[in-house]
Amino acid sequence: MAGETIEITIDRHGNMKIDVKGGHGESCTKLTKYLEDGLGKITKRVLKPEYREREPLAQEKIKVGK
């Protein structure tokens, strides 16, 4: 879960929108779970195309040779 940002927007009527930038797969819902649990009932959930993508694997650089 590196590089994700949570953006929270509250309109003038008190409606809240939580958006995760830079997330892939289920990392988005895992990241916002504590907010959703604390806020109560979720009225609508919109999953972005990134939700259906696999989470990127960690990459290692290996130097071979001298």
Sequence and secondary structure as in RCSB ss.txt:
>XXXX:A:sequence
MAGETIEITIDRHGNMKIDVKGGHGESCTKLTKYLEDGLGKITKRVLKPEYREREPLAQEKIKVGK
>XXXX:A:secstr
  S EEEEEE TTS EEEEEES  TTHHHHHHHHHHHHH         GGGGS             
